[in-house]
C-alpha cells in the first residue's frame, strides 16, 4: 500500500534520514580503516573495523523502529546497507590481508581475490538473508576472521587454509545466525535475550583483547572463542532443525 507522504510527520522524516545517514557513516569508517591500514596503523584499523561492526549491529534495529520504508521510501535502505557492508566486511579486511604478512607472499593476491569473489556471490544471492532471518552461506565476516588471525599469529599457510575454507563455505547453504534478527532462532524470549547478552559479551571480550594486545587474558579469550563456537553450533542446529513455528507458517 502506497504511503501518503503528507501523513508522515516531519519529525519521523528527519529521524528516518538520520538513520540512513548513520548507516552511511559506516562507509566513512571503512574509508578511515583503509587509511589506517595504508599507514600501517593496524591496531587503529582493527578498532575502526570494530566500530563499523557496531554501527551495522544497531542500524537495522533503528530502521525497523522508525519503519523507515514508510518515512523515507525514496531510499533503498537494504541496498545502502549491503554497499556499506561489502566495503567493511570484505574490501577493508582484504586490503588488511594484502599489506600484512598474514598470508604467504606469493599466494596473497590469489587468496584475497578468492575471498572477494566468494563475498560477491554471498552478498548478491536472492536469499542471502533467508525469510526466517538467517544468513545463507558464510556471511563474509572477514573483518572478524582477520582479527583472530592477527591476534593468534599463526603461520601464513595456516591462515590461508582457514580463509580459503571460509570462502568455500560461502557456497554451502548452511544458515548462520543473524545476531540482530533472532525472530526464528527460538520461541523462548529469554533464550533470544540470552543470545543478545552473549553477543554483547563477545563484543566486550574481543574489544578487551584488542585493548590488551600484544598482552592477552585467558578469560577474555575463553569468552570470545566460546561465543564463536556457540554461534557455529547454533547455526548448524537451526540449519538441520528449523524452528517448527516457522515451518508451519510457511505451509
Secondary structure in CASP SS format (residue, H / E / C, confidence):
PFRMAT SS
TARGET T0000
AUTHOR 0000-0000-0000
METHOD secondary structure of the structure
MODEL  1
X C 1.00
X C 1.00
X C 1.00
X C 1.00
X H 1.00
X H 1.00
X H 1.00
X C 1.00
X C 1.00
X H 1.00
X H 1.00
X H 1.00
X H 1.00
X H 1.00
X H 1.00
X H 1.00
X H 1.00
X H 1.00
X H 1.00
X H 1.00
X H 1.00
X H 1.00
X H 1.00
X H 1.00
X H 1.00
X H 1.00
X H 1.00
X H 1.00
X H 1.00
X H 1.00
X H 1.00
X H 1.00
X H 1.00
X H 1.00
X H 1.00
X H 1.00
X H 1.00
X H 1.00
X C 1.00
X C 1.00
X C 1.00
X H 1.00
X H 1.00
X H 1.00
X H 1.00
X H 1.00
X H 1.00
X H 1.00
X H 1.00
X H 1.00
X H 1.00
X H 1.00
X H 1.00
X H 1.00
X H 1.00
X H 1.00
X H 1.00
X H 1.00
X H 1.00
X H 1.00
X H 1.00
X H 1.00
X H 1.00
X H 1.00
X H 1.00
X H 1.00
X C 1.00
X H 1.00
X H 1.00
X H 1.00
X H 1.00
X C 1.00
X C 1.00
X C 1.00
X C 1.00
X C 1.00
X H 1.00
X H 1.00
X H 1.00
X H 1.00
X H 1.00
X H 1.00
X H 1.00
X H 1.00
X H 1.00
X H 1.00
X H 1.00
X H 1.00
X H 1.00
X H 1.00
X H 1.00
X H 1.00
X H 1.00
X H 1.00
X H 1.00
X H 1.00
X H 1.00
X H 1.00
X H 1.00
X C 1.00
X C 1.00
X C 1.00
X C 1.00
X C 1.00
X H 1.00
X H 1.00
X H 1.00
X H 1.00
X H 1.00
X H 1.00
X H 1.00
X H 1.00
X H 1.00
X H 1.00
X H 1.00
X H 1.00
X H 1.00
X H 1.00
X H 1.00
X H 1.00
X H 1.00
X H 1.00
X H 1.00
X H 1.00
X C 1.00
X C 1.00
X C 1.00
X C 1.00
X E 1.00
X C 1.00
X C 1.00
X C 1.00
X C 1.00
X E 1.00
X E 1.00
X E 1.00
X C 1.00
X C 1.00
X C 1.00
X C 1.00
X C 1.00
X H 1.00
X H 1.00
X H 1.00
X H 1.00
X H 1.00
X H 1.00
X H 1.00
X H 1.00
X H 1.00
X H 1.00
X H 1.00
X C 1.00
X C 1.00
X C 1.00
X H 1.00
X H 1.00
X H 1.00
X H 1.00
X H 1.00
X H 1.00
X H 1.00
X H 1.00
X H 1.00
X H 1.00
X H 1.00
X H 1.00
X H 1.00
X H 1.00
X C 1.00
X C 1.00
X C 1.00
X C 1.00
X C 1.00
X E 1.00
X E 1.00
X E 1.00
X C 1.00
X C 1.00
X C 1.00
X C 1.00
X C 1.00
X C 1.00
X C 1.00
X C 1.00
X C 1.00
X C 1.00
X C 1.00
X H 1.00
X H 1.00
X H 1.00
X H 1.00
X H 1.00
X H 1.00
X H 1.00
X H 1.00
X H 1.00
X H 1.00
X H 1.00
X H 1.00
X H 1.00
X H 1.00
X H 1.00
X H 1.00
X H 1.00
X H 1.00
X H 1.00
X H 1.00
X H 1.00
X H 1.00
X H 1.00
X H 1.00
X C 1.00
X C 1.00
X C 1.00
X C 1.00
X C 1.00
X H 1.00
X H 1.00
X H 1.00
X H 1.00
X H 1.00
X H 1.00
X H 1.00
X H 1.00
X H 1.00
X H 1.00
X H 1.00
X H 1.00
X H 1.00
X H 1.00
X H 1.00
X H 1.00
X H 1.00
X H 1.00
X H 1.00
X H 1.00
X H 1.00
X H 1.00
X H 1.00
X C 1.00
X C 1.00
X C 1.00
X H 1.00
X H 1.00
X H 1.00
X H 1.00
X H 1.00
X H 1.00
X H 1.00
X C 1.00
END
